[in-house]
Amino acid sequence: MRLLERHGKNISLTPWGQIYHVRVSQAFDHLREAQAELQALRAESNLVVSCLPSLASKWLGPQLFDWQMKTGAHVRLVGTGAEPQGGDEPVDFRISYGDRVKAFEHFAELFTDWVVPACSPAFLAANPVGQPSDILRRTLLGIEWDSGYQQPPSWKDWAESINEPPPNAPRDLRFSISSAAIDAAVNGRGFVLAQLSMVRDDLMAGRLVAPYDLRLKLAQTYFLAWELSALDKPLGAELRAWIVKISRRQAALDSEPLPVGPPTASFGSDRRII
């Protein structure tokens, strides 16, 4: 069936071609409309990052704000201990701890954190310590995560690491959220085994002090998982690369000795102060 006919240098539609053109034009119009709609939705869509609550508030959140301001990205940060399920709100990226995140098809290792005893300067002034074992006789703030995660190092673990008996249970006040225990320590409630990723700013600003650089490593690693569709969104691939970058920076910081400050009257000359 001839659809086109030539007249010298010109080409025109035959009657059959005109009929065909009407139908085909409608189909291509629909394709263009569908493409425009997808592009508009893609441009307007936010990147959704799901993260463990304490890591979101103490580590990722403060840095993510600066990255958003620099890139103009639209990111929604969801702090939750629950791993994303099929019927939940779609999640582009998930930061979690241990083996749970490996349920995702695509994931990458981030960093393995450390804990160190820390308290507020006011608490330390009122409750001075002359040696590491003295910490175990002060008010201790414990952390117990949900049963689905391997627990962080406890005060019992830390006592064993310095060859001391475990502390008295009545002095151990327990929190299910790491950030809540850290906030309690900042407010002068006692010593906390604080994750370095979550308290470095507090240590550098003097809101917390760590009398000794006696740390324990967490048993498992933080991971980043993602959906492939997230990388098609504006700045999706850039966000993934940035999270991996700050994680490597965190790992490098954790490998360094803790900063040493000037000794005071309540500290021995061999004490490491942050």
Secondary structure, DSSP 4 states (H G I P E B T S, - for coil): ---EEEETTEEEE-HHHHHHHHHHHHHHHHHHHHHHHHHHHHHHPPEEEEE-HHHIIIIIHHHHHHHHHHH---EEEEE-SSPP-TTS---SEEEEETTGGGGSSSEEE----EEEEEB-HHHHHHS--SSHHHHTTS-EEEE---TTSPPPPPHHHHHHHTT-PPPPGGGEEEESSHHHHHHHHHTTS-EEEEEHHHHHHHHHHTSSB-SS---EE-SS-EEEEE-GGGGGSTTHHHHHHHHHHHHHHHHHHHTSPPP-----TTS-TT----
